[in-house]
Every structure is written in structure tokens, then in C-alpha cells.
Amino acid sequence: MYGENVCPNAQGPPGLPAFGTLMVDTGHGDRVGEFRGVAGPYWSLRPVGGGAEWEAEPQRVRPALLMEQLRARTARLNARSRGEVL
């Protein structure tokens, strides 16, 4: 089962994830990011909690499992507590 963190009012075109949905980019080493929109033939993702966006090929992106969502959020919080990110 996939877990999602989406706003119930977030609507997008059919076939696209809702804005803010956590996705896994398998083309970039299973990197987890928030779906931000479409940039040409690519999907824009950004790291959990902020940072520079990157482009991913839609066929190499899938919804993040709940375990992957928790891992990404925990990594972000740990980095913040070490003062590595704001």
C-alpha cells in the first residue's frame, strides 16, 4: 500500500500526482522528493523540506511507500538538528 501526503484540494491533470506528493525517483538512486509539477517532458521534484529541484523522467518515478516517506522526513530532521540545513 502506498502512503501519500497530499492536500485533499490539490488537483492536477489526470495521470499526474497531486502537488506535494512524495515520489521516488528510481533514475537518481531512489531519491525521494515532493512532486512540484511538469517541466517539458520531465517531472519536477524537490527534496523533502526544501532545496533545489531536479527533473526526473516520469517513467522512472513512483509514489513513495510510507516507510520511504518517513525515512526522508527523518533524514531531513536529523540534518536540521546537526545544523546542516535550515
NORJOTA-V96491 format. One record per residue. SS is DSSP state (@ for helix, = for strand, . for the rest). PHI is phi in whole degrees, -180 to 180 (* if undefined). BURIAL is + if it has 16 or more other C-alpha atoms within 10 Angstrom, else -. Layout:
# NORJOTA-V96491
ss->(SS & SS)
phi->(PHI & PHI)
burial->(BURIAL & BURIAL)
This chain:
# NORJOTA-V96491
ss->(. & = & . & . & . & . & . & . & . & . & . & . & . & . & . & . & . & . & . & . & . & = & = & = & = & @ & @ & @ & . & . & = & = & = & = & = & = & = & = & = & . & . & = & = & = & = & = & = & . & . & . & . & . & = & = & = & = & = & @ & @ & @ & = & = & = & . & = & @ & @ & @ & @ & @ & @ & @ & @ & @ & @ & @ & @ & @ & @ & @ & @ & . & . & . & . & .)
phi->(* & -93 & -104 & -133 & -120 & -117 & -78 & -62 & -92 & -73 & -120 & -141 & -61 & -55 & 92 & -101 & -69 & -69 & -55 & 94 & -64 & -79 & -127 & -109 & -94 & -73 & -79 & -125 & 66 & 58 & -73 & -97 & -152 & -85 & -69 & -115 & 145 & -112 & -127 & 66 & -84 & -110 & -102 & -93 & -125 & -136 & -59 & -61 & 87 & 118 & 125 & -72 & -73 & -136 & -102 & -131 & -75 & -54 & -72 & -108 & -120 & -140 & -63 & -76 & -69 & -55 & -60 & -69 & -63 & -64 & -62 & -66 & -67 & -65 & -60 & -63 & -65 & -65 & -63 & -65 & -68 & -85 & 81 & -80 & -137 & -85)
burial->(- & - & - & + & - & - & - & - & - & - & - & - & - & - & - & - & + & + & + & + & + & + & + & + & + & + & - & - & - & - & + & + & + & + & + & + & + & - & - & - & - & - & + & + & + & + & + & + & - & - & - & - & - & + & + & + & - & + & - & - & + & + & + & + & + & - & - & + & + & - & - & + & - & - & - & + & + & - & - & - & - & - & - & - & - & -)
